[in-house]
Amino acid sequence: MATPATPAIARAAAPLGGLRLEGSGPPGPADSLVSEHLRLLGAESDGSFGGRLTVTGRDIGGVTARTTWGETATDEATVQAATGIMAVHGRREGTPCGLAVDYAATAAGVLAVQGLLAGLLARARGGHVTQVEVSAERAGLLAVSQYLAAAGAEEGEAAELAPGGPPFTSDDGTVFELETLDPGVWASFWRALDAPEESIRRGWRPFQFRYATACAPFPQALHEKVRANSWERIRHAAELSGADVCPLRSLAERAAEYDGAAPWELSPHDAAAYTSGRATDDDLPLAGFTVLEAGRRIQAPLAAHLLGLLGAEVIRIEPPGGDPLRGMPPACSGVSARWLALNRGKKAVEVDIKSAADREGLREMAAGADVFLHNWAPGKAAQLGLDHEHLALANPALVYAYTSGWADRLPGAPMGTDFVVQARTGVGEAVRAAGEPPAPSLMTLLDVLGGLLGAEAILAGLLLRERTGQRVRVDSSLLGAADVLTAPNRARAAQGLDPRCPAGFRRPLRTAEGWIALADHAAIPYDVGDLSTGQALERLRDRGLAAVPVVTDLADLLSSGPISRDAHGAPAVPDPWSFA
């Protein structure tokens, strides 16, 4: 083991404290986001700009991060078209549709910061990483990886892929999201509104699976029943049943209450008895680190998956009998394709957290880990004796990470799930261009971006520990993800400007047998509806206009490009970073 961090390094007040940030070269897709996050983490900018962002320091050398659009795409619109984002986001309406926010570029920026932090961490331990590159195309494929995995599974979907889904509208015009994870609560809510029993029964499955399918074609009778009731009665039905209902908030409302918080919080504690390990001969920057993950659904498992891709050993804490989502259809070799997209390569240990003996065993496991990550309900870790303070007794140098819905930043907030957070924070308005009714995307935008931010925060915590010897707690949230994604829209709203993109923005064009997407802000001089996709693209390129075919069937991505198959035969997207 190496000696502890030197006193000079130990005085760093933040993960990048005392390090210098310099920009150079032509601009990239996510320069401003990367720069902002690096500054929030303590880097001192020299004021220079560019697509190559380098962090340097005497004690750690330097690492350069660069973002690009990719091999075929030229901007956000063409990335969304080429990677399947338009196809998934458009399932609710039944036609491909672009997100009016720069989702792929935002994801690429967070991934670039992750790569840079991982490179600096490796260098602090004797490694030799000097640069990392991330493309928006690779980020887009990662964002749709669960949907891609399902498209390439051995069996079909368990729920119908067809147009439809929330939000709902009351008779007095309140547009709202409904959330429950319990079929009994679902039934009680609709019975309180006198909905037909058959519609209640048929509606649960598509509602339950909307997180997996990005659509929810439940009976129209449920929409009609809501439209026949007042918002007051709907709220009363939710209170009686235990369901959560959340009216859609505007970007202006979110701007008015925005507290300016960073997307994550790092809380260093007293210096621990921590000594730095040395980088291994492995090429991956996190080789030699161990992560314990007690995560459910998407946010925490994705964060841990990314740390695993960077070289860490990830050990999942699963309930007795294993994670029930392993069996969620569709499957590859008997294992859920979607589950594999987030959890392939992880080890698993079954722990009954209701058992005192198993909880003690988990504390013993934490004693040998570098990171403990969970996304349990608020307060559950403390009730179980597995909160930061408890595990610090077993491992004073542990980086303790919690990925949540709201990060305790909004008093009285509803259930902190993806679509509810979208509704509450104005995302439903931001993702639709002007002229379209606001509606949260049924693509899990915030679960994925929240997982990316969770991994970014953990890497920052590990680097802070490495440079100071302090133990660290890191908190990230879906609320933080929403604020990162909508930052440009929220800034316009705060200035009294229209926060939405103009009507028709990122709407693909139908050809005789498919769809094409033009680069943002490009204008097409003629109708392409009678042309084949190939003919339309050729004519546009002859005029110097950038355009790409829109992927409408995700299975098409499996036959060409960088998608591979894992040991189970499930589709696997490529790692988002390239290190050198």
C-alpha positions as CSV (number, residue, x, y, z in Angstrom):
1,M,0.0,0.0,0.0
2,A,1.1,3.5,-0.7
3,T,1.6,6.2,1.9
4,P,-1.3,8.5,2.8
5,A,-2.0,11.6,0.9
6,T,0.6,14.4,1.6
7,P,-0.5,17.3,3.7
8,A,-0.5,19.6,0.7
9,I,-2.9,17.4,-1.2
10,A,-5.0,16.9,2.0
11,R,-5.8,20.6,2.0
12,A,-7.8,20.3,-1.2
13,A,-11.3,21.5,-0.4
14,A,-13.0,19.7,-3.2
15,P,-12.1,16.7,-5.5
16,L,-10.5,19.0,-8.0
17,G,-9.3,21.6,-5.5
18,G,-6.0,23.2,-6.5
19,L,-6.2,21.8,-10.0
20,R,-6.4,24.0,-13.1
21,L,-9.0,23.7,-16.0
22,E,-7.9,24.8,-19.5
23,G,-9.9,24.7,-22.8
24,S,-8.5,24.4,-26.3
25,G,-9.5,23.3,-29.8
26,P,-12.8,23.4,-31.7
27,P,-16.0,23.3,-29.7
28,G,-17.8,20.0,-28.9
29,P,-21.3,19.0,-28.0
30,A,-21.1,19.4,-24.2
31,D,-18.3,21.9,-23.4
32,S,-20.3,24.2,-21.2
33,L,-21.7,21.3,-19.1
34,V,-18.3,19.7,-18.7
35,S,-16.7,23.0,-17.7
36,E,-19.5,23.8,-15.3
37,H,-19.3,20.4,-13.5
38,L,-15.5,20.5,-13.3
39,R,-15.7,24.0,-11.7
40,L,-18.4,22.8,-9.3
41,L,-16.0,20.1,-8.3
42,G,-13.3,22.6,-7.5
43,A,-11.2,23.1,-10.7
44,E,-10.0,26.6,-11.2
45,S,-10.6,27.8,-14.8
46,D,-8.2,30.0,-16.7
47,G,-11.1,31.4,-18.8
48,S,-10.1,29.6,-22.0
49,F,-12.7,27.7,-24.1
50,G,-12.7,24.8,-26.4
51,G,-13.7,21.2,-27.0
52,R,-10.7,19.8,-25.3
53,L,-10.9,20.4,-21.6
54,T,-7.8,19.5,-19.5
55,V,-7.4,19.3,-15.8
56,T,-3.9,19.6,-14.5
57,G,-2.0,19.8,-11.2
58,R,1.5,19.2,-9.9
59,D,0.5,16.3,-7.7
60,I,-1.6,14.5,-10.3
61,G,-0.4,15.4,-13.8
62,G,-3.2,16.1,-16.4
63,V,-6.1,14.4,-18.1
64,T,-8.0,15.8,-21.1
65,A,-11.6,15.2,-21.9
66,R,-13.2,15.6,-25.3
67,T,-16.8,15.2,-26.5
68,T,-17.8,14.6,-30.2
69,W,-21.1,13.9,-32.0
70,G,-19.9,10.6,-33.3
71,E,-19.2,8.8,-36.6
72,T,-22.4,9.7,-38.5
73,A,-24.3,12.3,-36.5
74,T,-23.6,16.0,-36.8
75,D,-25.8,17.4,-34.0
76,E,-28.4,16.6,-31.3
77,A,-31.2,15.9,-33.8
78,T,-29.2,13.5,-35.9
79,V,-27.9,11.7,-32.8
80,Q,-31.4,11.2,-31.5
81,A,-32.5,9.9,-34.9
82,A,-29.6,7.5,-35.4
83,T,-29.5,6.0,-31.9
84,G,-33.3,5.2,-31.5
85,I,-34.0,8.0,-29.0
86,M,-36.7,9.5,-31.4
87,A,-38.2,6.0,-31.8
88,V,-38.5,5.4,-28.1
89,H,-39.7,8.9,-27.1
90,G,-42.3,8.7,-29.9
91,R,-43.9,5.5,-28.8
92,R,-46.5,7.3,-26.8
93,E,-47.7,9.1,-29.9
94,G,-47.1,6.2,-32.3
95,T,-44.5,8.1,-34.5
96,P,-40.9,9.0,-34.0
97,C,-40.4,12.3,-32.3
98,G,-37.3,14.2,-31.1
99,L,-36.8,15.4,-27.6
100,A,-36.7,19.2,-27.6
101,V,-33.9,19.1,-25.0
102,D,-30.3,18.2,-25.7
103,Y,-30.5,14.8,-24.0
104,A,-27.7,13.0,-25.8
105,A,-25.3,15.9,-25.5
106,T,-26.1,16.2,-21.8
107,A,-25.5,12.5,-21.2
108,A,-22.2,12.7,-23.2
109,G,-21.1,15.7,-21.0
110,V,-21.7,13.8,-17.7
111,L,-20.0,10.7,-19.1
112,A,-17.0,12.9,-20.1
113,V,-16.7,14.2,-16.6
114,Q,-16.9,10.6,-15.3
115,G,-14.1,9.6,-17.6
116,L,-11.9,12.6,-16.6
117,L,-12.5,11.9,-12.9
118,A,-11.7,8.2,-13.4
119,G,-8.5,9.1,-15.3
120,L,-7.4,11.5,-12.5
121,L,-8.1,8.8,-9.9
122,A,-6.0,6.3,-11.8
123,R,-3.2,8.8,-12.1
124,A,-3.3,9.5,-8.4
125,R,-2.7,5.8,-7.9
126,G,0.2,5.6,-10.4
127,G,-1.8,5.0,-13.6
128,H,-1.1,6.5,-16.9
129,V,-4.5,7.8,-18.3
130,T,-4.0,11.1,-20.2
131,Q,-7.2,11.5,-22.2
132,V,-10.8,10.4,-22.5
133,E,-13.2,10.8,-25.4
134,V,-17.0,10.4,-25.4
135,S,-19.3,10.7,-28.3
136,A,-23.0,11.7,-28.1
137,E,-23.8,8.7,-30.3
138,R,-22.4,6.3,-27.7
139,A,-24.2,8.2,-25.0
140,G,-27.4,7.9,-27.0
141,L,-27.0,4.1,-27.3
142,L,-26.4,3.9,-23.6
143,A,-29.6,5.9,-22.9
144,V,-31.7,3.4,-24.9
145,S,-29.7,0.3,-23.9
146,Q,-32.6,-1.4,-22.0
147,Y,-35.0,-0.9,-25.0
148,L,-32.3,-2.2,-27.4
149,A,-31.8,-5.2,-25.2
150,A,-35.5,-6.0,-25.3
151,A,-35.6,-5.6,-29.1
152,G,-32.9,-8.2,-29.4
153,A,-34.3,-10.7,-26.9
154,E,-35.3,-14.3,-27.8
155,E,-39.0,-13.6,-27.0
156,G,-41.5,-10.8,-27.4
157,E,-42.5,-8.1,-25.1
158,A,-44.7,-8.9,-22.1
159,A,-46.8,-5.8,-22.7
160,E,-48.1,-4.4,-26.0
161,L,-46.1,-1.7,-27.8
162,A,-48.8,0.7,-28.9
163,P,-49.6,4.4,-28.6
164,G,-51.0,5.7,-25.4
165,G,-50.3,6.6,-21.8
166,P,-50.4,9.4,-19.3
167,P,-50.7,12.2,-18.4
168,F,-54.3,12.6,-17.5
169,T,-56.6,15.7,-17.5
170,S,-59.4,16.5,-15.1
171,D,-62.7,18.1,-16.1
172,D,-61.4,21.5,-14.9
173,G,-58.2,21.3,-16.9
174,T,-55.6,20.0,-14.5
175,V,-53.0,17.9,-16.3
176,F,-51.4,15.4,-13.9
177,E,-49.3,12.3,-13.5
178,L,-50.5,9.3,-11.6
179,E,-48.1,7.0,-9.8
180,T,-48.3,3.8,-7.8
181,L,-46.2,0.6,-7.7
182,D,-49.0,-1.4,-6.1
183,P,-51.8,-3.0,-8.2
184,G,-54.2,-2.9,-5.2
185,V,-53.6,0.9,-4.9
186,W,-54.2,1.3,-8.7
187,A,-57.5,-0.5,-8.4
188,S,-58.6,1.4,-5.3
189,F,-57.9,4.8,-7.0
190,W,-60.0,4.0,-10.1
191,R,-62.8,2.5,-8.1
192,A,-63.0,5.7,-6.1
193,L,-63.7,7.4,-9.4
194,D,-66.3,4.7,-10.4
195,A,-64.2,3.5,-13.4
196,P,-65.3,0.2,-15.1
197,E,-63.8,-2.9,-13.5
198,E,-62.7,-4.3,-16.8
199,S,-60.9,-1.2,-17.7
200,I,-59.2,-1.1,-14.3
201,R,-58.1,-4.7,-14.8
202,R,-56.8,-4.2,-18.3
203,G,-55.1,-0.9,-17.5
204,W,-52.7,-2.1,-14.8
205,R,-50.3,-4.2,-17.0
206,P,-49.5,-1.4,-19.6
207,F,-49.3,1.1,-16.7
208,Q,-46.9,-1.1,-14.8
209,F,-44.8,-1.9,-17.8
210,R,-44.6,1.7,-19.1
211,Y,-41.1,2.1,-17.5
212,A,-39.9,-0.8,-19.7
213,T,-41.9,-0.1,-22.9
214,A,-42.1,3.7,-23.0
215,C,-45.8,3.5,-23.8
216,A,-49.0,2.6,-21.9
217,P,-52.0,1.7,-24.2
218,F,-54.5,1.3,-21.4
219,P,-58.3,1.6,-22.0
220,Q,-59.5,5.0,-23.2
221,A,-62.3,4.6,-20.6
222,L,-59.8,5.6,-17.9
223,H,-58.9,8.8,-19.6
224,E,-62.6,9.5,-20.1
225,K,-63.4,8.8,-16.4
226,V,-60.7,11.3,-15.3
227,R,-62.1,13.9,-17.7
228,A,-65.5,13.5,-16.0
229,N,-64.1,14.3,-12.5
230,S,-62.9,17.4,-10.8
231,W,-59.3,17.8,-9.7
232,E,-60.6,18.0,-6.1
233,R,-62.3,14.6,-6.4
234,I,-59.2,13.1,-8.1
235,R,-57.0,14.3,-5.2
236,H,-59.5,12.8,-2.8
237,A,-59.4,9.4,-4.6
238,A,-55.6,9.5,-4.4
239,E,-55.7,10.2,-0.7
240,L,-58.1,7.4,0.0
241,S,-56.2,4.8,-2.1
242,G,-52.6,5.8,-1.3
243,A,-51.8,6.7,-4.9
244,D,-49.7,9.8,-5.8
245,V,-51.0,12.4,-8.2
246,C,-48.8,15.3,-9.3
247,P,-50.0,18.2,-11.5
248,L,-47.6,19.2,-14.3
249,R,-45.5,22.2,-13.3
250,S,-44.2,24.8,-15.8
251,L,-40.6,25.7,-16.3
252,A,-41.4,29.2,-15.0
253,E,-42.7,27.7,-11.8
254,R,-39.5,25.6,-11.4
255,A,-37.3,28.6,-12.2
256,A,-39.1,30.6,-9.4
257,E,-38.4,28.0,-6.8
258,Y,-35.0,26.8,-8.0
259,D,-32.5,26.8,-5.2
260,G,-29.3,26.8,-7.3
261,A,-28.1,23.5,-5.8
262,A,-25.5,21.4,-7.6
263,P,-26.8,18.2,-9.1
264,W,-25.0,16.2,-6.4
265,E,-23.8,16.9,-2.8
266,L,-20.4,15.7,-1.5
267,S,-20.1,15.7,2.3
268,P,-16.5,15.0,3.5
269,H,-16.0,13.8,7.1
270,D,-13.1,13.4,9.4
271,A,-10.0,12.0,7.8
272,A,-10.1,8.2,7.8
273,A,-7.3,5.6,8.2
274,Y,-7.1,5.4,4.5
275,T,-4.1,4.6,2.4
276,S,-4.1,4.8,-1.3
277,G,-3.8,1.6,-3.4
278,R,-1.7,1.4,-6.5
279,A,-3.1,1.2,-10.0
280,T,-2.9,-2.3,-11.4
281,D,-1.6,-3.3,-14.8
282,D,-5.3,-3.4,-16.0
283,D,-6.1,-0.8,-18.5
284,L,-9.3,0.2,-16.7
285,P,-9.0,3.1,-14.3
286,L,-11.1,1.6,-11.5
287,A,-9.4,-1.8,-11.4
288,G,-8.9,-2.8,-7.8
289,F,-12.0,-1.0,-6.4
290,T,-15.0,-2.8,-4.9
291,V,-18.5,-1.4,-5.1
292,L,-21.4,-2.8,-3.0
293,E,-24.7,-2.0,-4.7
294,A,-28.1,-2.4,-3.1
295,G,-30.1,-0.9,-6.0
296,R,-33.5,-1.4,-7.5
297,R,-34.9,-0.6,-11.0
298,I,-32.6,1.7,-13.0
299,Q,-31.0,4.7,-11.2
300,A,-28.6,2.9,-8.8
301,P,-28.0,-0.2,-10.9
302,L,-27.0,1.9,-13.8
303,A,-24.6,4.0,-11.7
304,A,-23.0,0.8,-10.4
305,H,-22.9,-0.7,-14.0
306,L,-20.9,2.3,-15.2
307,L,-18.4,1.9,-12.3
308,G,-18.1,-1.7,-13.4
309,L,-17.4,-0.8,-17.0
310,L,-14.6,1.4,-15.6
311,G,-13.1,-1.6,-14.0
312,A,-14.5,-1.8,-10.5
313,E,-15.7,-5.1,-9.0
314,V,-19.5,-4.7,-8.4
315,I,-21.3,-6.9,-5.9
316,R,-25.1,-6.6,-6.0
317,I,-27.0,-7.0,-2.7
318,E,-30.2,-9.0,-3.7
319,P,-33.1,-10.2,-1.6
320,P,-33.5,-13.9,-0.7
321,G,-34.3,-15.8,-3.9
322,G,-32.5,-13.1,-6.0
323,D,-33.7,-9.9,-7.7
324,P,-37.2,-10.6,-9.1
325,L,-36.4,-8.4,-12.1
326,R,-34.1,-11.1,-13.4
327,G,-37.2,-12.8,-14.6
328,M,-38.8,-9.7,-16.2
329,P,-39.6,-10.5,-19.9
330,P,-38.3,-10.5,-22.6
331,A,-35.4,-12.9,-21.7
332,C,-32.2,-14.1,-23.2
333,S,-31.1,-17.6,-22.1
334,G,-33.6,-17.3,-19.3
335,V,-32.5,-14.0,-17.9
336,S,-34.2,-10.7,-18.5
337,A,-32.6,-8.8,-21.3
338,R,-33.4,-5.5,-19.7
339,W,-31.9,-6.6,-16.4
340,L,-28.7,-7.7,-18.2
341,A,-28.4,-4.3,-19.8
342,L,-27.9,-2.8,-16.3
343,N,-26.4,-5.7,-14.4
344,R,-24.2,-7.9,-16.6
345,G,-20.8,-8.7,-15.1
346,K,-21.8,-8.0,-11.5
347,K,-21.5,-10.6,-8.7
348,A,-24.5,-11.1,-6.5
349,V,-25.0,-11.9,-2.8
350,E,-28.4,-12.6,-1.3
351,V,-29.0,-10.6,1.9
352,D,-32.2,-10.5,4.0
353,I,-32.0,-6.9,5.2
354,K,-34.9,-7.7,7.6
355,S,-32.6,-10.1,9.4
356,A,-30.2,-8.7,12.1
357,A,-27.6,-11.4,11.3
358,D,-27.7,-10.6,7.5
359,R,-27.4,-6.9,8.2
360,E,-24.4,-7.6,10.3
361,G,-23.0,-9.6,7.4
362,L,-23.6,-6.7,5.1
363,R,-21.6,-4.4,7.5
364,E,-18.8,-6.9,7.3
365,M,-18.9,-6.8,3.5
366,A,-18.8,-3.0,3.6
367,A,-15.6,-3.2,5.7
368,G,-13.8,-4.4,2.7
369,A,-15.4,-2.2,0.1
370,D,-14.6,1.2,-1.4
371,V,-18.2,2.2,-2.2
372,F,-21.7,1.4,-0.8
373,L,-24.5,2.5,-3.1
374,H,-28.2,2.3,-2.6
375,N,-31.5,3.8,-3.6
376,W,-33.8,2.7,-0.9
377,A,-36.8,4.7,0.2
378,P,-36.0,7.8,2.3
379,G,-35.2,6.9,5.9
380,K,-35.0,3.1,5.3
381,A,-31.2,3.0,5.6
382,A,-31.3,4.7,9.0
383,Q,-34.1,2.3,10.2
384,L,-32.0,-0.7,9.2
385,G,-28.8,0.7,10.8
386,L,-27.2,0.9,7.4
387,D,-26.8,4.6,7.0
388,H,-23.6,6.5,6.5
389,E,-22.7,6.7,10.2
390,H,-23.4,3.1,10.8
391,L,-21.2,1.8,8.0
392,A,-18.5,4.2,8.8
393,L,-18.0,2.3,12.1
394,A,-17.1,-0.8,10.0
395,N,-15.2,1.1,7.3
396,P,-14.1,4.7,8.1
397,A,-12.8,5.2,4.6
398,L,-16.1,4.1,2.8
399,V,-17.6,6.3,0.1
400,Y,-21.3,6.1,0.9
401,A,-23.6,6.9,-2.0
402,Y,-27.3,7.5,-2.0
403,T,-29.3,8.0,-5.2
404,S,-32.8,9.3,-4.5
405,G,-35.7,11.0,-6.1
406,W,-35.8,14.4,-4.4
407,A,-32.6,14.7,-2.2
408,D,-34.8,16.2,0.5
409,R,-34.8,19.5,-1.5
410,L,-38.6,19.8,-2.0
411,P,-40.7,19.6,1.2
412,G,-44.0,17.6,0.7
413,A,-42.8,16.2,-2.7
414,P,-44.8,13.2,-4.1
415,M,-43.3,9.8,-4.9
416,G,-39.8,10.3,-6.4
417,T,-40.1,8.3,-9.6
418,D,-39.0,9.3,-13.1
419,F,-42.3,10.4,-14.6
420,V,-43.5,12.2,-11.4
421,V,-40.2,14.1,-11.2
422,Q,-40.6,15.0,-14.8
423,A,-44.1,16.4,-14.1
424,R,-43.1,18.3,-11.0
425,T,-40.0,20.0,-12.5
426,G,-41.1,21.2,-15.9
427,V,-39.4,18.5,-17.9
428,G,-42.8,17.7,-19.4
429,E,-42.8,21.1,-20.9
430,A,-39.2,21.2,-21.9
431,V,-39.2,18.0,-23.9
432,R,-42.1,19.2,-26.2
433,A,-41.8,22.0,-28.7
434,A,-44.1,25.0,-28.6
435,G,-47.6,24.1,-29.8
436,E,-47.5,20.6,-28.3
437,P,-49.3,19.9,-25.0
438,P,-46.7,19.4,-22.2
439,A,-46.3,15.8,-21.2
440,P,-43.5,13.9,-19.6
441,S,-41.6,11.5,-21.9
442,L,-42.4,7.8,-21.3
443,M,-38.7,7.2,-22.0
444,T,-37.0,6.9,-18.6
445,L,-35.0,10.1,-19.1
446,L,-34.3,10.9,-15.5
447,D,-33.7,7.4,-14.3
448,V,-30.9,7.2,-16.8
449,L,-29.5,10.7,-16.4
450,G,-29.8,10.2,-12.6
451,G,-27.8,7.1,-12.8
452,L,-25.1,8.9,-14.8
453,L,-25.0,11.7,-12.2
454,G,-24.8,9.1,-9.4
455,A,-21.7,7.5,-11.0
456,E,-20.2,11.0,-11.5
457,A,-20.7,11.8,-7.9
458,I,-19.2,8.5,-6.7
459,L,-16.1,9.1,-8.8
460,A,-15.8,12.6,-7.4
461,G,-16.1,11.1,-3.9
462,L,-13.4,8.5,-4.6
463,L,-11.1,11.2,-5.9
464,L,-11.7,13.4,-2.9
465,R,-10.9,10.5,-0.6
466,E,-7.8,9.7,-2.6
467,R,-6.5,13.3,-2.4
468,T,-7.5,14.1,1.2
469,G,-7.9,10.8,3.1
470,Q,-11.4,11.8,4.1
471,R,-14.4,9.6,4.1
472,V,-17.2,11.0,1.9
473,R,-21.0,10.7,1.6
474,V,-22.3,11.5,-1.8
475,D,-26.0,12.2,-2.7
476,S,-27.5,12.5,-6.1
477,S,-31.1,12.6,-7.3
478,L,-33.6,12.6,-10.1
479,L,-34.4,16.2,-9.2
480,G,-30.7,17.0,-9.9
481,A,-31.0,15.2,-13.2
482,A,-34.1,17.2,-14.1
483,D,-32.4,20.5,-13.2
484,V,-29.3,19.6,-15.3
485,L,-31.4,18.6,-18.3
486,T,-33.6,21.7,-18.3
487,A,-31.0,24.3,-17.3
488,P,-31.1,26.2,-20.6
489,N,-34.9,26.2,-20.6
490,R,-35.1,27.3,-16.9
491,A,-32.6,30.1,-17.6
492,R,-34.9,31.5,-20.4
493,A,-37.9,31.2,-18.1
494,A,-36.2,33.1,-15.4
495,Q,-35.6,35.9,-17.8
496,G,-39.2,36.0,-18.8
497,L,-38.5,34.5,-22.2
498,D,-40.3,31.6,-23.9
499,P,-38.5,28.5,-22.4
500,R,-39.6,26.1,-25.2
501,C,-38.2,25.5,-28.6
502,P,-40.3,26.7,-31.6
503,A,-43.1,24.6,-33.0
504,G,-42.1,21.7,-35.2
505,F,-38.6,21.5,-33.6
506,R,-37.0,18.1,-34.1
507,R,-40.0,16.7,-35.8
508,P,-38.8,14.2,-38.4
509,L,-40.1,14.1,-41.9
510,R,-42.0,11.2,-43.4
511,T,-40.8,9.8,-46.7
512,A,-42.5,7.2,-48.9
513,E,-41.4,4.3,-46.7
514,G,-39.7,5.8,-43.6
515,W,-38.5,9.0,-41.8
516,I,-35.6,11.3,-42.0
517,A,-34.3,13.9,-39.6
518,L,-32.6,17.1,-40.6
519,A,-30.0,18.8,-38.5
520,D,-31.3,21.3,-36.0
521,H,-32.4,24.6,-37.6
522,A,-32.1,23.3,-41.2
523,A,-35.0,24.2,-43.5
524,I,-36.1,21.8,-46.2
525,P,-37.2,23.4,-49.5
526,Y,-39.6,20.8,-50.7
527,D,-41.9,17.9,-49.6
528,V,-40.1,14.5,-49.4
529,G,-43.3,12.5,-48.9
530,D,-43.2,11.0,-52.4
531,L,-39.5,10.1,-52.2
532,S,-37.8,7.1,-50.8
533,T,-35.7,7.7,-47.8
534,G,-32.5,7.2,-49.9
535,Q,-33.7,9.6,-52.6
536,A,-34.6,12.2,-50.0
537,L,-31.2,12.0,-48.3
538,E,-29.4,12.2,-51.6
539,R,-31.3,15.3,-52.7
540,L,-30.7,17.0,-49.3
541,R,-27.0,16.2,-49.3
542,D,-26.7,17.6,-52.8
543,R,-28.0,20.8,-51.4
544,G,-25.5,20.6,-48.5
545,L,-28.1,19.8,-45.9
546,A,-27.2,17.3,-43.1
547,A,-29.8,14.6,-42.6
548,V,-30.0,11.0,-41.5
549,P,-32.6,8.2,-41.6
550,V,-34.6,7.9,-38.4
551,V,-34.3,4.5,-36.7
552,T,-37.9,3.4,-36.1
553,D,-37.2,-0.3,-35.2
554,L,-34.5,-0.7,-32.6
555,A,-33.8,-4.2,-34.0
556,D,-32.3,-2.5,-37.0
557,L,-29.4,-1.2,-34.8
558,L,-28.5,-4.8,-33.9
559,S,-27.6,-5.8,-37.5
560,S,-25.0,-3.1,-38.0
561,G,-22.8,-0.8,-35.9
562,P,-21.2,-1.3,-32.6
563,I,-23.8,-3.4,-30.8
564,S,-22.5,-6.8,-29.6
565,R,-23.9,-9.8,-27.8
566,D,-23.1,-10.9,-24.2
567,A,-22.7,-14.4,-22.9
568,H,-26.4,-14.8,-22.6
569,G,-27.0,-13.6,-26.2
570,A,-28.4,-10.2,-25.1
571,P,-27.5,-7.1,-27.0
572,A,-24.8,-5.0,-25.3
573,V,-24.0,-1.4,-26.2
574,P,-20.3,-0.3,-26.4
575,D,-18.6,1.3,-23.5
576,P,-19.1,5.1,-23.8
577,W,-15.5,6.1,-23.1
578,S,-12.3,5.7,-25.0
579,F,-9.2,6.1,-22.9
580,A,-5.6,6.7,-23.9
